Amino acid sequence: MVVLLATSHTDEVELWRRLLEKRLPGVELRIYPAIGEPSDIEVALAWKAPHGLLATLPQLRMVCSLGMGVDHLLDDPTLPSGVVIARLVDSNMVEQMSEYALYGVLHFHRRFDVYERFQSEHRWQELPLPHTAARRVGVMGLGEIGADCARKIRSLGFPVSGWSRTPKSLPGIQCHTGKEGLNAFLADVEILLLLLPLTERTAGIIDARALGRMPHGSYLVNLARGGLVVESALLDALERDHLAGALLDVTAVEPLPPDHPLWTHPRVKITPHIAGLTNPLTAIEPIARNIERLMAKQPVTHAVDRERGY
Ligand SMILES: NC(=O)c1ccc[n+]([C@@H]2O[C@H](COP(=O)([O-])OP(=O)(O)OC[C@H]3O[C@@H](n4cnc5c(N)ncnc54)[C@H](OP(=O)(O)O)[C@@H]3O)[C@@H](O)[C@H]2O)c1
């Protein structure tokens, strides 16, 4: 079996080689752009591989995403149709994402956004502290990451609502579903966490209407994909003080262009897409297991439904 590694994180390729050769002896790893004979390659491990590359591999059977989102693969118009796409589900990454989500909730709930401003003004001033049990947190997307975040935030005492495509039943979480449930979900969410995949149906879902449904003075934390949010509508909601603040790990264009107004908005906090970082030391195991399943002609786990888009 020959496996191709094509990743924009070029500093990690030798680590991937060591890990793969140790975990799957006999499997040969080639590293893009040193592909060799394209028809040798049956599996590709990809993160932001150049569009068109996968279409040049005639014997390709499976693409393993090196990140939990697969929009970087599905937006390649030349992606071969018969190839299985497996997304990465790594519990280490889920933990990292939940840590970021918890940070975001506590940052706004405990008003560190305002205290940061006070410090810059050398201002010693106490603010009233909202009651945890009265501040509803909303989690959009209740998949591997969203469900973990919802559970952990609930365990701190916040009331939590969730929203997903199909109905869910999660202990202690008020679950809403589909388009019909979206308005009711947004209506009482004071801190909104985005954990949806970027698909045709979710692109731009946080637009002026959705933001308008959220209560006055609420907050947005986007740690999923920038394309979920209409950034002009977000800036407008902040300008009008409808939204009190936003923490963004992802933006529509990455890296965020230096002159983008989000960089300097006083109530926006930006991180450079670091909420969850793939760690080859933990990600190797689910990937190796899927390669073994493919070799044993068993169904791979976490296969992407292309129609659904995630
Ligand atoms: N910033 C970072 O560093 C970072 C790191 C890792 C992941 N991410 C992002 O996080 C996203 C979520 O990851 P995950 O592993 O939790 O995904 P997942 O397990 O596939 O879960 C996706 C969730 O979104 C829901 N959903 C999808 N389309 C929907 C729609 N049209 N309407 C309503 N709900 C919809 C799904 O509903 P059902 O449950 O009904 O299917 C599911 O609950 C990834 O796609 C990726 O973009 C970001």
Ligand as a Chemical Component Dictionary entry (heavy atoms), coordinates in Angstrom:
data_LIG
# 
_chem_comp.id                   LIG 
_chem_comp.type                 NON-POLYMER 
_chem_comp.pdbx_formal_charge   0 
_chem_comp.three_letter_code    LIG 
# 
loop_
_chem_comp_atom.comp_id 
_chem_comp_atom.atom_id 
_chem_comp_atom.alt_atom_id 
_chem_comp_atom.type_symbol 
_chem_comp_atom.charge 
_chem_comp_atom.model_Cartn_x 
_chem_comp_atom.model_Cartn_y 
_chem_comp_atom.model_Cartn_z 
_chem_comp_atom.pdbx_ordinal 
LIG N1  N1  N 0  -10.979 26.109 14.484 1  
LIG C1  C1  C 0  -10.438 24.919 14.527 2  
LIG O1  O1  O 0  -9.266  24.799 14.864 3  
LIG C2  C2  C 0  -11.250 23.695 14.213 4  
LIG C3  C3  C 0  -10.752 22.431 14.578 5  
LIG C4  C4  C 0  -11.558 21.306 14.368 6  
LIG C5  C5  C 0  -12.815 21.432 13.766 7  
LIG N2  N2  N 1  -13.257 22.673 13.410 8  
LIG C6  C6  C 0  -14.599 22.821 12.799 9  
LIG O2  O2  O 0  -15.584 22.264 13.651 10 
LIG C7  C7  C 0  -16.580 21.667 12.819 11 
LIG C8  C8  C 0  -17.413 20.686 13.607 12 
LIG O3  O3  O 0  -16.657 19.511 13.850 13 
LIG P1  P1  P 0  -17.325 18.168 14.393 14 
LIG O4  O4  O 0  -16.268 17.132 14.383 15 
LIG O5  O5  O -1 -18.065 18.417 15.655 16 
LIG O6  O6  O 0  -18.404 17.896 13.221 17 
LIG P2  P2  P 0  -19.538 16.789 13.153 18 
LIG O7  O7  O 0  -19.288 15.707 14.166 19 
LIG O8  O8  O 0  -19.689 16.419 11.725 20 
LIG O9  O9  O 0  -20.844 17.579 13.644 21 
LIG C9  C9  C 0  -21.439 18.564 12.873 22 
LIG C10 C10 C 0  -22.709 19.035 13.564 23 
LIG O10 O10 O 0  -23.294 20.083 12.787 24 
LIG C11 C11 C 0  -24.655 19.748 12.511 25 
LIG N3  N3  N 0  -25.046 20.264 11.199 26 
LIG C12 C12 C 0  -24.439 20.097 10.001 27 
LIG N4  N4  N 0  -25.133 20.701 9.019  28 
LIG C13 C13 C 0  -26.212 21.245 9.612  29 
LIG C14 C14 C 0  -27.309 22.009 9.124  30 
LIG N5  N5  N 0  -27.449 22.294 7.825  31 
LIG N6  N6  N 0  -28.227 22.420 10.012 32 
LIG C15 C15 C 0  -28.123 22.120 11.336 33 
LIG N7  N7  N 0  -27.095 21.397 11.865 34 
LIG C16 C16 C 0  -26.158 20.976 10.998 35 
LIG C17 C17 C 0  -24.693 18.244 12.514 36 
LIG O11 O11 O 0  -26.023 17.802 12.700 37 
LIG P3  P3  P 0  -26.380 16.224 12.840 38 
LIG O12 O12 O 0  -25.812 15.819 14.186 39 
LIG O13 O13 O 0  -27.838 16.193 12.803 40 
LIG O14 O14 O 0  -25.692 15.537 11.697 41 
LIG C18 C18 C 0  -23.768 17.923 13.687 42 
LIG O15 O15 O 0  -24.456 18.026 14.896 43 
LIG C19 C19 C 0  -15.757 21.067 11.671 44 
LIG O16 O16 O 0  -16.540 20.855 10.526 45 
LIG C20 C20 C 0  -14.686 22.113 11.450 46 
LIG O17 O17 O 0  -15.100 23.019 10.468 47 
LIG C21 C21 C 0  -12.504 23.809 13.619 48 
# 
loop_
_chem_comp_bond.comp_id 
_chem_comp_bond.atom_id_1 
_chem_comp_bond.atom_id_2 
_chem_comp_bond.value_order 
_chem_comp_bond.pdbx_ordinal 
LIG N1  C1  SING 1  
LIG C1  O1  DOUB 2  
LIG C1  C2  SING 3  
LIG C2  C3  SING 4  
LIG C2  C21 DOUB 5  
LIG C3  C4  DOUB 6  
LIG C4  C5  SING 7  
LIG C5  N2  DOUB 8  
LIG N2  C6  SING 9  
LIG N2  C21 SING 10 
LIG C6  O2  SING 11 
LIG C6  C20 SING 12 
LIG O2  C7  SING 13 
LIG C7  C8  SING 14 
LIG C7  C19 SING 15 
LIG C8  O3  SING 16 
LIG O3  P1  SING 17 
LIG P1  O4  DOUB 18 
LIG P1  O5  SING 19 
LIG P1  O6  SING 20 
LIG O6  P2  SING 21 
LIG P2  O7  DOUB 22 
LIG P2  O8  SING 23 
LIG P2  O9  SING 24 
LIG O9  C9  SING 25 
LIG C9  C10 SING 26 
LIG C10 O10 SING 27 
LIG C10 C18 SING 28 
LIG O10 C11 SING 29 
LIG C11 N3  SING 30 
LIG C11 C17 SING 31 
LIG N3  C12 SING 32 
LIG N3  C16 SING 33 
LIG C12 N4  DOUB 34 
LIG N4  C13 SING 35 
LIG C13 C14 SING 36 
LIG C13 C16 DOUB 37 
LIG C14 N5  SING 38 
LIG C14 N6  DOUB 39 
LIG N6  C15 SING 40 
LIG C15 N7  DOUB 41 
LIG N7  C16 SING 42 
LIG C17 O11 SING 43 
LIG C17 C18 SING 44 
LIG O11 P3  SING 45 
LIG P3  O12 DOUB 46 
LIG P3  O13 SING 47 
LIG P3  O14 SING 48 
LIG C18 O15 SING 49 
LIG C19 O16 SING 50 
LIG C19 C20 SING 51 
LIG C20 O17 SING 52 
# 
